[in-house]
Amino acid sequence: MEDGTLLILASVSQLDNGEYVCTAANEAGTTQKKYQLKVNVPPDLRDNGSPGNVSVVLNQPTNLVCDVTGSPVPVITWYKDGVPVGELILHSCCRDGC
């Protein structure tokens, strides 16, 4: 609006994070309203060129990398055949008598 009552940020990015202050002043005094803007960014998997299909040798270690960005920092959960990996480890441990 021409009178300055509305600030429009047409397409926000993380660079827009920060404090915004609206100040109103006239001959009788001044007042202000502060806004803290936090731009949330959805999780994004970074494709670092690693293959989606991996073959490994029996009894050898391997690493699967889940390189994710986002704000706030995303919570990563691994699944195997639809079951969270932590539950699989717990069930395996109980079956083996840990």
Distance bins in CASP14 RR format, pairs under 12 A and 6 or more apart:
PFRMAT RR
TARGET T0000
AUTHOR 0000-0000-0000
RMODE 2
METHOD distances of the structure
MODEL  1
1 7 0 0 0 0 1 0 0 0 0 0 0
1 8 0 0 0 0 1 0 0 0 0 0 0
3 22 0 0 0 0 0 1 0 0 0 0 0
3 24 0 0 0 0 0 1 0 0 0 0 0
4 22 0 0 0 0 1 0 0 0 0 0 0
4 23 0 0 0 0 0 1 0 0 0 0 0
4 24 0 0 0 0 1 0 0 0 0 0 0
5 22 0 0 0 0 1 0 0 0 0 0 0
5 24 0 0 0 0 1 0 0 0 0 0 0
5 33 0 0 0 0 0 1 0 0 0 0 0
6 22 0 0 0 0 1 0 0 0 0 0 0
7 16 0 0 0 0 0 1 0 0 0 0 0
7 20 1 0 0 1 0 0 0 0 0 0 0
7 21 0 0 0 0 0 1 0 0 0 0 0
7 22 1 0 0 1 0 0 0 0 0 0 0
7 23 0 0 0 0 0 1 0 0 0 0 0
7 33 0 0 0 0 0 1 0 0 0 0 0
7 35 0 0 0 0 1 0 0 0 0 0 0
7 37 0 0 0 0 0 1 0 0 0 0 0
8 16 0 0 0 0 0 1 0 0 0 0 0
8 20 0 0 0 0 0 1 0 0 0 0 0
9 15 0 0 0 0 0 1 0 0 0 0 0
9 16 1 0 1 0 0 0 0 0 0 0 0
9 17 0 0 0 0 0 1 0 0 0 0 0
9 18 0 0 0 0 0 1 0 0 0 0 0
9 20 0 0 0 0 1 0 0 0 0 0 0
9 35 0 0 0 0 0 1 0 0 0 0 0
9 37 0 0 0 0 1 0 0 0 0 0 0
9 39 0 0 0 0 1 0 0 0 0 0 0
10 16 0 0 0 0 0 1 0 0 0 0 0
11 39 0 0 0 0 0 1 0 0 0 0 0
12 18 0 0 0 0 0 1 0 0 0 0 0
12 20 0 0 0 0 0 1 0 0 0 0 0
12 37 1 0 0 1 0 0 0 0 0 0 0
12 38 0 0 0 0 0 1 0 0 0 0 0
12 39 1 0 1 0 0 0 0 0 0 0 0
12 40 0 0 0 0 1 0 0 0 0 0 0
12 41 0 0 0 0 1 0 0 0 0 0 0
12 71 0 0 0 0 0 1 0 0 0 0 0
13 37 0 0 0 0 0 1 0 0 0 0 0
13 39 1 0 0 1 0 0 0 0 0 0 0
13 40 0 0 0 0 0 1 0 0 0 0 0
13 41 0 0 0 0 1 0 0 0 0 0 0
13 71 0 0 0 0 0 1 0 0 0 0 0
14 37 0 0 0 0 0 1 0 0 0 0 0
14 38 0 0 0 0 1 0 0 0 0 0 0
14 39 1 0 1 0 0 0 0 0 0 0 0
14 40 0 0 0 0 1 0 0 0 0 0 0
14 41 1 0 0 1 0 0 0 0 0 0 0
14 69 0 0 0 0 0 1 0 0 0 0 0
14 70 0 0 0 0 1 0 0 0 0 0 0
14 71 1 0 0 1 0 0 0 0 0 0 0
14 72 0 0 0 0 0 1 0 0 0 0 0
15 37 0 0 0 0 0 1 0 0 0 0 0
15 39 0 0 0 0 1 0 0 0 0 0 0
15 41 0 0 0 0 0 1 0 0 0 0 0
15 71 0 0 0 0 0 1 0 0 0 0 0
16 35 0 0 0 0 0 1 0 0 0 0 0
16 36 0 0 0 0 0 1 0 0 0 0 0
16 37 1 0 0 1 0 0 0 0 0 0 0
16 38 0 0 0 0 1 0 0 0 0 0 0
16 39 1 0 1 0 0 0 0 0 0 0 0
16 40 0 0 0 0 0 1 0 0 0 0 0
16 41 0 0 0 0 0 1 0 0 0 0 0
16 71 0 0 0 0 0 1 0 0 0 0 0
17 35 0 0 0 0 0 1 0 0 0 0 0
17 36 0 0 0 0 1 0 0 0 0 0 0
17 37 1 0 0 1 0 0 0 0 0 0 0
17 38 1 0 0 1 0 0 0 0 0 0 0
17 39 1 0 1 0 0 0 0 0 0 0 0
17 40 0 0 0 0 1 0 0 0 0 0 0
17 41 0 0 0 0 0 1 0 0 0 0 0
17 71 0 0 0 0 1 0 0 0 0 0 0
17 72 0 0 0 0 0 1 0 0 0 0 0
18 34 0 0 0 0 0 1 0 0 0 0 0
18 35 0 0 0 0 1 0 0 0 0 0 0
18 36 1 0 0 1 0 0 0 0 0 0 0
18 37 1 0 1 0 0 0 0 0 0 0 0
18 38 1 0 0 1 0 0 0 0 0 0 0
18 39 0 0 0 0 1 0 0 0 0 0 0
19 32 0 0 0 0 0 1 0 0 0 0 0
19 33 0 0 0 0 0 1 0 0 0 0 0
19 34 1 0 0 1 0 0 0 0 0 0 0
19 35 1 0 0 1 0 0 0 0 0 0 0
19 36 1 0 1 0 0 0 0 0 0 0 0
19 37 1 0 0 1 0 0 0 0 0 0 0
19 38 0 0 0 0 0 1 0 0 0 0 0
20 32 0 0 0 0 0 1 0 0 0 0 0
20 33 0 0 0 0 1 0 0 0 0 0 0
20 34 1 0 0 1 0 0 0 0 0 0 0
20 35 1 0 1 0 0 0 0 0 0 0 0
20 36 1 0 0 1 0 0 0 0 0 0 0
20 37 1 0 1 0 0 0 0 0 0 0 0
20 38 0 0 0 0 0 1 0 0 0 0 0
21 30 0 0 0 0 0 1 0 0 0 0 0
21 31 0 0 0 0 0 1 0 0 0 0 0
21 32 1 0 1 0 0 0 0 0 0 0 0
21 33 1 0 0 1 0 0 0 0 0 0 0
21 34 1 0 1 0 0 0 0 0 0 0 0
21 35 1 0 0 1 0 0 0 0 0 0 0
21 36 0 0 0 0 0 1 0 0 0 0 0
21 37 0 0 0 0 0 1 0 0 0 0 0
22 30 0 0 0 0 0 1 0 0 0 0 0
22 31 0 0 0 0 1 0 0 0 0 0 0
22 32 1 0 0 1 0 0 0 0 0 0 0
22 33 1 0 1 0 0 0 0 0 0 0 0
22 34 0 0 0 0 1 0 0 0 0 0 0
22 35 1 0 0 1 0 0 0 0 0 0 0
23 29 0 0 0 0 0 1 0 0 0 0 0
23 30 1 0 0 1 0 0 0 0 0 0 0
23 31 1 0 0 1 0 0 0 0 0 0 0
23 32 1 0 1 0 0 0 0 0 0 0 0
23 33 0 0 0 0 1 0 0 0 0 0 0
23 34 0 0 0 0 1 0 0 0 0 0 0
24 30 1 0 0 1 0 0 0 0 0 0 0
24 31 1 0 1 0 0 0 0 0 0 0 0
24 32 1 0 0 1 0 0 0 0 0 0 0
24 33 0 0 0 0 1 0 0 0 0 0 0
25 31 1 0 0 1 0 0 0 0 0 0 0
25 32 0 0 0 0 1 0 0 0 0 0 0
38 71 0 0 0 0 1 0 0 0 0 0 0
38 72 0 0 0 0 1 0 0 0 0 0 0
39 70 0 0 0 0 0 1 0 0 0 0 0
39 71 1 0 0 1 0 0 0 0 0 0 0
39 72 0 0 0 0 0 1 0 0 0 0 0
40 70 0 0 0 0 1 0 0 0 0 0 0
40 71 1 0 1 0 0 0 0 0 0 0 0
40 72 1 0 0 1 0 0 0 0 0 0 0
40 73 0 0 0 0 0 1 0 0 0 0 0
40 74 0 0 0 0 0 1 0 0 0 0 0
41 68 0 0 0 0 0 1 0 0 0 0 0
41 69 1 0 0 1 0 0 0 0 0 0 0
41 70 1 0 1 0 0 0 0 0 0 0 0
41 71 1 0 1 0 0 0 0 0 0 0 0
41 72 0 0 0 0 1 0 0 0 0 0 0
41 73 0 0 0 0 0 1 0 0 0 0 0
41 74 0 0 0 0 1 0 0 0 0 0 0
42 68 0 0 0 0 0 1 0 0 0 0 0
42 69 0 0 0 0 1 0 0 0 0 0 0
42 70 1 0 0 1 0 0 0 0 0 0 0
42 71 0 0 0 0 1 0 0 0 0 0 0
42 72 0 0 0 0 0 1 0 0 0 0 0
42 74 0 0 0 0 1 0 0 0 0 0 0
43 66 0 0 0 0 0 1 0 0 0 0 0
43 67 0 0 0 0 0 1 0 0 0 0 0
43 68 1 0 1 0 0 0 0 0 0 0 0
43 69 1 0 0 1 0 0 0 0 0 0 0
43 70 1 0 1 0 0 0 0 0 0 0 0
43 71 0 0 0 0 1 0 0 0 0 0 0
43 72 0 0 0 0 1 0 0 0 0 0 0
43 73 0 0 0 0 1 0 0 0 0 0 0
43 74 1 0 1 0 0 0 0 0 0 0 0
43 75 0 0 0 0 1 0 0 0 0 0 0
43 76 0 0 0 0 1 0 0 0 0 0 0
43 77 0 0 0 0 0 1 0 0 0 0 0
44 66 0 0 0 0 0 1 0 0 0 0 0
44 67 0 0 0 0 1 0 0 0 0 0 0
44 68 1 0 0 1 0 0 0 0 0 0 0
44 69 1 0 1 0 0 0 0 0 0 0 0
44 70 1 0 0 1 0 0 0 0 0 0 0
44 71 0 0 0 0 0 1 0 0 0 0 0
44 73 0 0 0 0 0 1 0 0 0 0 0
44 74 0 0 0 0 1 0 0 0 0 0 0
45 52 0 0 0 0 0 1 0 0 0 0 0
45 65 0 0 0 0 0 1 0 0 0 0 0
45 66 1 0 0 1 0 0 0 0 0 0 0
45 67 1 0 0 1 0 0 0 0 0 0 0
45 68 1 0 1 0 0 0 0 0 0 0 0
45 69 0 0 0 0 1 0 0 0 0 0 0
45 70 0 0 0 0 0 1 0 0 0 0 0
45 74 0 0 0 0 1 0 0 0 0 0 0
45 76 0 0 0 0 0 1 0 0 0 0 0
46 65 0 0 0 0 1 0 0 0 0 0 0
46 66 0 0 0 0 1 0 0 0 0 0 0
46 67 1 0 1 0 0 0 0 0 0 0 0
46 68 1 0 0 1 0 0 0 0 0 0 0
46 69 1 0 0 1 0 0 0 0 0 0 0
46 70 0 0 0 0 0 1 0 0 0 0 0
46 74 0 0 0 0 0 1 0 0 0 0 0
47 65 0 0 0 0 0 1 0 0 0 0 0
47 66 0 0 0 0 0 1 0 0 0 0 0
47 67 0 0 0 0 1 0 0 0 0 0 0
47 68 0 0 0 0 0 1 0 0 0 0 0
47 69 0 0 0 0 0 1 0 0 0 0 0
48 65 1 0 0 1 0 0 0 0 0 0 0
48 66 0 0 0 0 0 1 0 0 0 0 0
48 67 1 0 1 0 0 0 0 0 0 0 0
48 68 0 0 0 0 0 1 0 0 0 0 0
48 69 0 0 0 0 0 1 0 0 0 0 0
49 65 0 0 0 0 1 0 0 0 0 0 0
49 67 0 0 0 0 1 0 0 0 0 0 0
50 62 0 0 0 0 0 1 0 0 0 0 0
50 63 0 0 0 0 1 0 0 0 0 0 0
50 64 0 0 0 0 1 0 0 0 0 0 0
50 65 1 0 1 0 0 0 0 0 0 0 0
50 66 0 0 0 0 0 1 0 0 0 0 0
50 67 0 0 0 0 1 0 0 0 0 0 0
51 62 0 0 0 0 0 1 0 0 0 0 0
51 64 0 0 0 0 0 1 0 0 0 0 0
51 65 0 0 0 0 0 1 0 0 0 0 0
52 64 0 0 0 0 1 0 0 0 0 0 0
52 65 0 0 0 0 0 1 0 0 0 0 0
52 66 0 0 0 0 0 1 0 0 0 0 0
53 64 0 0 0 0 0 1 0 0 0 0 0
54 60 0 0 0 0 0 1 0 0 0 0 0
54 62 1 0 0 1 0 0 0 0 0 0 0
54 63 0 0 0 0 1 0 0 0 0 0 0
54 64 1 0 0 1 0 0 0 0 0 0 0
54 65 0 0 0 0 0 1 0 0 0 0 0
55 62 0 0 0 0 1 0 0 0 0 0 0
56 62 1 0 1 0 0 0 0 0 0 0 0
56 63 0 0 0 0 1 0 0 0 0 0 0
56 64 0 0 0 0 0 1 0 0 0 0 0
63 78 0 0 0 0 0 1 0 0 0 0 0
64 76 0 0 0 0 0 1 0 0 0 0 0
64 78 1 0 0 1 0 0 0 0 0 0 0
64 79 0 0 0 0 0 1 0 0 0 0 0
64 80 0 0 0 0 0 1 0 0 0 0 0
64 85 0 0 0 0 1 0 0 0 0 0 0
65 76 0 0 0 0 0 1 0 0 0 0 0
65 78 0 0 0 0 0 1 0 0 0 0 0
66 74 0 0 0 0 1 0 0 0 0 0 0
66 75 0 0 0 0 0 1 0 0 0 0 0
66 76 1 0 1 0 0 0 0 0 0 0 0
66 77 0 0 0 0 1 0 0 0 0 0 0
66 78 1 0 0 1 0 0 0 0 0 0 0
66 79 0 0 0 0 0 1 0 0 0 0 0
66 85 0 0 0 0 0 1 0 0 0 0 0
67 74 0 0 0 0 0 1 0 0 0 0 0
67 76 0 0 0 0 1 0 0 0 0 0 0
68 74 1 0 1 0 0 0 0 0 0 0 0
68 75 0 0 0 0 1 0 0 0 0 0 0
68 76 1 0 0 1 0 0 0 0 0 0 0
68 77 0 0 0 0 0 1 0 0 0 0 0
68 78 0 0 0 0 0 1 0 0 0 0 0
69 76 0 0 0 0 0 1 0 0 0 0 0
70 76 0 0 0 0 0 1 0 0 0 0 0
75 84 0 0 0 0 0 1 0 0 0 0 0
76 84 0 0 0 0 0 1 0 0 0 0 0
76 85 0 0 0 0 0 1 0 0 0 0 0
77 83 0 0 0 0 0 1 0 0 0 0 0
77 84 1 0 1 0 0 0 0 0 0 0 0
77 85 1 0 0 1 0 0 0 0 0 0 0
77 86 0 0 0 0 1 0 0 0 0 0 0
77 87 0 0 0 0 0 1 0 0 0 0 0
78 84 1 0 0 1 0 0 0 0 0 0 0
78 85 1 0 1 0 0 0 0 0 0 0 0
78 86 1 0 0 1 0 0 0 0 0 0 0
78 87 0 0 0 0 0 1 0 0 0 0 0
78 88 0 0 0 0 1 0 0 0 0 0 0
78 89 0 0 0 0 0 1 0 0 0 0 0
79 85 1 0 0 1 0 0 0 0 0 0 0
79 86 0 0 0 0 1 0 0 0 0 0 0
79 87 0 0 0 0 1 0 0 0 0 0 0
79 88 0 0 0 0 1 0 0 0 0 0 0
80 86 0 0 0 0 1 0 0 0 0 0 0
80 87 0 0 0 0 1 0 0 0 0 0 0
80 88 1 0 1 0 0 0 0 0 0 0 0
80 89 0 0 0 0 1 0 0 0 0 0 0
80 91 0 0 0 0 0 1 0 0 0 0 0
80 92 0 0 0 0 0 1 0 0 0 0 0
81 87 0 0 0 0 0 1 0 0 0 0 0
81 88 0 0 0 0 1 0 0 0 0 0 0
82 88 0 0 0 0 1 0 0 0 0 0 0
83 89 0 0 0 0 0 1 0 0 0 0 0
83 90 0 0 0 0 0 1 0 0 0 0 0
83 91 0 0 0 0 1 0 0 0 0 0 0
83 92 0 0 0 0 0 1 0 0 0 0 0
84 90 0 0 0 0 1 0 0 0 0 0 0
84 91 0 0 0 0 0 1 0 0 0 0 0
85 91 0 0 0 0 0 1 0 0 0 0 0
85 92 0 0 0 0 0 1 0 0 0 0 0
86 92 0 0 0 0 1 0 0 0 0 0 0
86 93 0 0 0 0 1 0 0 0 0 0 0
87 93 0 0 0 0 0 1 0 0 0 0 0
87 94 0 0 0 0 0 1 0 0 0 0 0
88 94 0 0 0 0 0 1 0 0 0 0 0
88 95 0 0 0 0 0 1 0 0 0 0 0
89 95 0 0 0 0 0 1 0 0 0 0 0
89 96 0 0 0 0 0 1 0 0 0 0 0
89 98 0 0 0 0 1 0 0 0 0 0 0
90 96 0 0 0 0 0 1 0 0 0 0 0
90 97 0 0 0 0 0 1 0 0 0 0 0
90 98 0 0 0 0 1 0 0 0 0 0 0
91 97 0 0 0 0 0 1 0 0 0 0 0
91 98 0 0 0 0 0 1 0 0 0 0 0
92 98 0 0 0 0 1 0 0 0 0 0 0
END
